[in-house]
């Protein structure tokens, strides 16, 4: 029983990165500012028991990886919704989403 409680407690603290199929109401729009291309991304966790803990970006060569991290919901005011703005770095030609790396934005020539 104690081991089961420990596993559940650890799972609540560990985040996961859902794929696009597990993200509801996903939208992406593009605008430009003085610095270049800006992407406005929003959506929500399709799992009612999970909330967004953070949104991260990582550049790998000419690709930017966007990851929305979710954790089990606790009574701390967080929600499953996210709104994020990406200032696309020079040299990035595509943006992929989640661990599955599904392409969500290709750069236009």
GUFINU-931905 format. One line per 8 residues: number of its first residue (from 0); their letters; for each residue x, y, z of N, C-alpha, C, CB. Coordinates in Angstrom, 1 decimal. Glycine has a CB too. Example, Ala and Ser with C-alpha at 12.3 -4.5 7.8 and 13.67 -1.06 7.14 Angstrom:
<sites>
0 = as = 13.2/-5.7/7.8/12.3/-4.5/7.8/13.2/-3.3/7.8/11.3/-4.5/9.0 | 12.8/-2.2/7.1/13.7/-1.1/7.1/12.9/0.0/7.9/14.1/-0.6/5.7
</sites>
This chain:
<sites>
0 = xxxxxxxx = 0.8/-1.2/0.0/0.0/0.0/0.0/0.9/1.3/0.0/-0.9/0.0/1.2 | 1.9/1.3/0.8/2.8/2.5/0.9/3.5/2.7/-0.4/3.8/2.3/2.0 | 3.9/1.6/-1.1/4.5/1.7/-2.4/3.6/2.3/-3.4/5.1/0.3/-2.9 | 2.3/1.9/-3.4/1.3/2.4/-4.3/1.1/3.9/-4.1/0.0/1.7/-4.1 | 1.1/4.4/-2.9/0.9/5.8/-2.6/2.2/6.6/-3.0/0.7/6.0/-1.0 | 3.3/6.0/-2.9/4.6/6.6/-3.3/4.6/6.8/-4.9/5.8/5.8/-2.9 | 4.2/5.7/-5.5/4.1/5.8/-7.0/3.1/6.9/-7.5/3.7/4.4/-7.6 | 2.0/6.9/-6.9/1.0/8.0/-7.2/1.5/9.4/-6.9/-0.3/7.7/-6.5
8 = xxxxxxxx = 2.2/9.5/-5.8/2.8/10.8/-5.5/3.8/11.2/-6.5/3.3/10.8/-4.0 | 4.7/10.3/-6.9/5.7/10.6/-7.8/5.1/11.0/-9.2/6.7/9.5/-8.0 | 4.1/10.2/-9.6/3.4/10.5/-10.9/2.8/11.9/-10.9/2.3/9.4/-11.2 | 2.3/12.4/-9.8/1.7/13.7/-9.7/2.7/14.8/-9.9/0.9/13.8/-8.3 | 3.9/14.5/-9.5/5.0/15.5/-9.6/5.7/15.4/-11.0/6.0/15.3/-8.5 | 5.6/14.3/-11.7/6.2/14.1/-13.0/5.4/14.7/-14.1/6.6/12.7/-13.2 | 6.0/15.5/-15.0/5.2/16.0/-16.1/5.3/15.1/-17.3/5.6/17.4/-16.4 | 4.4/15.3/-18.2/4.4/14.6/-19.5/4.1/15.6/-20.6/3.4/13.4/-19.5
16 = xxxxxxxx = 4.5/15.3/-21.8/4.3/16.2/-22.9/3.3/15.5/-23.9/5.6/16.5/-23.6 | 2.0/15.9/-23.9/1.1/15.3/-24.8/1.3/15.7/-26.3/-0.3/15.7/-24.4 | 0.9/14.8/-27.1/0.9/15.1/-28.6/-0.2/16.0/-29.0/1.0/13.8/-29.4 | -0.2/16.3/-30.3/-1.3/17.1/-30.8/-2.7/16.5/-30.7/-1.0/17.5/-32.2 | -2.7/15.1/-30.8/-4.0/14.4/-30.7/-4.6/14.5/-29.3/-3.8/13.0/-31.1 | -3.8/14.9/-28.3/-4.2/15.0/-26.9/-4.4/16.5/-26.5/-3.3/14.3/-25.9 | -4.4/17.3/-27.5/-4.5/18.8/-27.2/-5.8/19.3/-27.9/-3.2/19.6/-27.7 | -6.7/19.8/-27.1/-8.0/20.3/-27.6/-7.9/21.7/-28.0/-9.1/20.1/-26.6
24 = xxxxxxxx = -8.8/22.1/-28.9/-9.0/23.5/-29.3/-7.6/24.2/-29.7/-9.6/24.4/-28.1 | -6.8/23.4/-30.3/-5.5/23.9/-30.7/-5.6/24.9/-31.8/-4.6/22.7/-31.2 | -5.0/26.1/-31.7/-5.0/27.1/-32.7/-3.5/27.7/-32.8/-6.0/28.2/-32.4 | -3.2/28.1/-34.0/-1.9/28.8/-34.2/-2.2/29.9/-35.3/-0.8/27.8/-34.7 | -1.7/31.1/-35.0/-1.8/32.2/-35.9/-0.4/32.8/-36.0/-2.9/33.2/-35.5 | -0.2/33.5/-37.1/1.1/34.1/-37.3/1.0/35.6/-37.5/1.8/33.5/-38.6 | 1.9/36.4/-37.0/2.0/37.8/-37.2/3.5/38.2/-37.3/1.3/38.6/-36.0 | 3.7/39.5/-37.6/5.1/39.9/-37.7/5.2/41.2/-36.8/5.4/40.3/-39.1
32 = xxxxxxxx = 6.4/41.3/-36.2/6.8/42.5/-35.5/8.2/42.9/-35.9/6.7/42.3/-33.9 | 8.7/43.9/-35.3/10.0/44.4/-35.7/11.1/43.4/-35.7/10.4/45.6/-34.8 | 10.9/42.4/-34.8/11.9/41.3/-34.7/11.7/40.1/-35.6/11.9/40.8/-33.3 | 10.6/40.1/-36.3/10.4/39.0/-37.2/9.0/38.3/-37.0/11.5/38.0/-37.1 | 9.0/37.0/-37.2/7.7/36.3/-37.1/7.4/35.9/-35.7/7.8/35.0/-38.0 | 6.1/36.1/-35.4/5.6/35.7/-34.0/4.4/34.8/-34.3/5.1/37.0/-33.2 | 4.5/33.6/-33.6/3.4/32.7/-33.6/2.6/32.7/-32.3/4.0/31.2/-33.9 | 1.3/32.7/-32.4/0.4/32.7/-31.2/-0.2/31.4/-31.2/-0.7/33.9/-31.3
40 = xxxxxxxx = 0.1/30.6/-30.2/-0.4/29.2/-30.0/-1.2/29.1/-28.8/0.8/28.2/-30.0 | -2.4/28.4/-28.9/-3.2/28.1/-27.7/-3.9/26.8/-27.9/-4.2/29.3/-27.6 | -4.3/26.3/-26.7/-5.0/25.0/-26.7/-5.3/24.6/-25.3/-4.2/23.9/-27.4 | -5.7/23.3/-25.1/-6.0/22.8/-23.8/-5.7/21.3/-23.7/-7.5/23.1/-23.4 | -5.5/20.9/-22.5/-5.3/19.4/-22.3/-6.6/18.7/-22.5/-4.7/19.2/-20.9 | -6.5/17.6/-23.2/-7.8/16.8/-23.4/-8.1/15.9/-22.2/-7.6/16.0/-24.7 | -7.1/15.9/-21.2/-7.3/15.1/-20.0/-7.8/16.0/-18.9/-6.0/14.3/-19.7 | -9.0/15.8/-18.4/-9.5/16.7/-17.4/-8.8/16.6/-16.1/-11.0/16.3/-17.2
48 = xxxxxxxx = -8.0/15.6/-15.9/-7.3/15.4/-14.6/-5.9/16.0/-14.7/-7.2/14.0/-14.2 | -5.5/16.6/-15.9/-4.2/17.2/-16.1/-4.3/18.7/-16.3/-3.5/16.5/-17.2 | -3.3/19.4/-15.8/-3.2/20.9/-16.0/-1.8/21.2/-16.6/-3.4/21.6/-14.6 | -1.7/22.3/-17.2/-0.4/22.7/-17.8/0.5/23.3/-16.7/-0.7/23.8/-18.9 | 1.7/22.7/-16.7/2.7/23.2/-15.7/3.6/24.2/-16.3/3.4/22.0/-15.1 | 4.0/24.0/-17.6/4.9/24.9/-18.3/4.9/24.7/-19.8/6.3/24.8/-17.7 | 5.3/25.7/-20.5/5.5/25.5/-21.9/6.9/25.9/-22.3/4.5/26.5/-22.7 | 7.6/25.0/-23.0/9.0/25.2/-23.3/9.3/25.2/-24.8/9.9/24.1/-22.6
56 = xxxxxxxx = 10.3/25.8/-25.2/10.8/25.9/-26.6/12.3/25.4/-26.6/10.6/27.3/-27.2 | 12.6/24.7/-27.6/14.0/24.3/-27.8/14.3/24.3/-29.3/14.3/22.8/-27.2 | 15.4/24.9/-29.6/15.8/25.0/-31.0/16.8/23.9/-31.3/16.4/26.4/-31.4 | 16.5/23.1/-32.3/17.4/22.0/-32.8/17.7/22.3/-34.2/16.8/20.6/-32.5 | 18.8/22.9/-34.5/19.2/23.2/-35.9/18.2/24.2/-36.5/19.2/22.0/-36.8 | 17.5/23.9/-37.6/16.5/24.8/-38.2/15.1/24.5/-37.7/16.6/24.7/-39.7 | 14.9/23.7/-36.6/13.6/23.4/-36.1/13.5/23.9/-34.6/13.4/21.8/-36.2 | 12.3/24.4/-34.3/12.0/24.8/-33.0/11.0/23.8/-32.5/11.4/26.2/-32.9
64 = xxxxxxxx = 11.2/23.2/-31.3/10.4/22.2/-30.7/9.6/22.9/-29.6/11.2/21.0/-30.1 | 8.2/22.9/-29.7/7.4/23.4/-28.7/6.8/22.3/-27.9/6.2/24.3/-29.3 | 6.9/22.4/-26.6/6.4/21.3/-25.7/5.6/21.9/-24.6/7.6/20.5/-25.0 | 4.3/21.4/-24.5/3.4/21.8/-23.4/3.4/20.7/-22.4/2.0/22.1/-23.9 | 4.0/21.0/-21.2/4.1/20.0/-20.1/2.8/20.0/-19.3/5.4/20.3/-19.3 | 2.3/18.8/-19.0/1.1/18.7/-18.1/1.4/17.8/-16.9/-0.1/18.2/-18.9 | 0.7/18.1/-15.8/0.8/17.3/-14.6/-0.5/17.0/-14.1/1.7/18.0/-13.5 | -0.7/16.0/-13.2/-2.0/15.8/-12.6/-2.4/17.0/-11.8/-1.9/14.5/-11.6
72 = xxxxxxxx = -3.7/17.3/-11.9/-4.3/18.5/-11.3/-4.2/18.4/-9.8/-5.7/18.7/-11.8 | -3.9/19.5/-9.2/-3.9/19.7/-7.8/-4.7/20.9/-7.5/-2.5/19.7/-7.1 | -5.1/21.2/-6.3/-5.9/22.4/-6.0/-5.0/23.6/-5.9/-6.7/22.1/-4.7 | -4.3/24.0/-7.0/-3.4/25.1/-6.9/-3.7/26.2/-7.9/-2.0/24.7/-7.1 | -4.9/26.2/-8.5/-5.4/27.2/-9.4/-4.9/27.1/-10.9/-4.9/28.5/-8.9 | -4.1/26.2/-11.2/-3.7/26.0/-12.6/-4.8/25.4/-13.4/-2.4/25.2/-12.7 | -4.8/25.6/-14.7/-5.8/25.0/-15.6/-5.1/24.2/-16.7/-6.7/26.1/-16.2 | -5.9/23.5/-17.5/-5.5/22.8/-18.6/-5.3/23.6/-19.9/-6.4/21.6/-18.9
80 = xxxxxxxx = -5.6/24.9/-19.8/-5.5/25.8/-21.0/-4.1/26.4/-21.0/-6.5/26.9/-20.9 | -3.6/26.7/-22.2/-2.4/27.4/-22.4/-2.5/28.4/-23.6/-1.2/26.5/-22.7 | -1.8/29.5/-23.4/-1.6/30.5/-24.5/-0.2/30.9/-24.5/-2.6/31.8/-24.2 | 0.5/30.8/-25.6/1.9/31.0/-25.7/2.3/31.7/-27.0/2.6/29.6/-25.7 | 3.3/32.6/-26.9/3.8/33.3/-28.0/5.2/32.9/-28.3/3.7/34.9/-27.7 | 5.5/32.6/-29.5/6.8/32.2/-30.0/7.4/33.3/-30.9/6.7/30.8/-30.7 | 8.5/33.8/-30.5/9.2/34.7/-31.4/10.2/33.8/-32.1/10.0/35.9/-30.6 | 9.9/33.5/-33.4/10.7/32.5/-34.2/12.1/33.1/-34.4/9.9/32.2/-35.5
88 = xxxxxxxx = 13.1/32.3/-34.0/14.5/32.8/-34.2/14.9/32.7/-35.6/15.4/31.9/-33.3 | 15.8/33.6/-36.0/16.3/33.6/-37.4/16.9/32.2/-37.7/17.4/34.7/-37.6 | 16.7/31.7/-38.9/17.2/30.4/-39.3/16.2/29.2/-39.0/18.5/30.1/-38.5 | 15.2/29.4/-38.2/14.2/28.4/-37.9/13.2/28.4/-39.1/13.5/28.6/-36.6 | 13.0/27.2/-39.7/12.2/27.1/-40.9/10.9/26.3/-40.6/12.9/26.4/-42.0 | 10.9/25.6/-39.4/9.6/24.9/-39.0/9.5/24.8/-37.5/9.6/23.5/-39.7 | 8.3/24.6/-37.0/8.0/24.4/-35.6/7.3/23.1/-35.5/7.2/25.6/-35.0 | 7.7/22.3/-34.6/7.1/21.0/-34.3/6.6/21.0/-32.9/8.1/19.8/-34.5
96 = xxxxxxxx = 5.6/20.1/-32.6/4.8/20.1/-31.4/5.0/18.8/-30.6/3.4/20.4/-31.6 | 5.3/18.9/-29.4/5.3/17.7/-28.5/6.4/16.7/-28.8/4.0/17.0/-28.6 | 6.3/15.6/-28.0/7.3/14.6/-28.2/7.2/13.9/-29.5/7.2/13.6/-27.1 | 6.0/13.9/-30.1/5.8/13.3/-31.4/6.4/14.1/-32.5/4.3/13.0/-31.7 | 6.7/15.4/-32.2/7.3/16.4/-33.2/6.5/16.5/-34.5/8.7/15.9/-33.5 | 5.2/16.7/-34.3/4.3/16.9/-35.4/4.5/18.4/-35.9/2.8/16.6/-35.1 | 4.7/18.6/-37.2/4.9/19.9/-37.7/3.6/20.7/-37.6/5.4/19.9/-39.1 | 3.8/22.0/-37.0/2.6/22.8/-36.8/2.8/24.2/-37.6/2.3/23.1/-35.4
104 = xxxxx = 4.0/24.4/-38.0/4.3/25.7/-38.8/5.5/25.5/-39.7/4.5/26.9/-37.8 | 5.3/25.6/-41.0/6.4/25.7/-41.9/6.7/27.2/-42.2/6.2/24.9/-43.2 | 7.9/27.6/-42.4/8.2/29.0/-42.8/7.9/29.1/-44.3/9.7/29.3/-42.5 | 7.5/30.3/-44.6/7.2/30.6/-46.0/8.4/31.2/-46.7/6.0/31.6/-46.2 | 8.7/30.8/-48.0/9.8/31.4/-48.7/9.7/32.9/-48.9/10.1/30.7/-50.0
</sites>
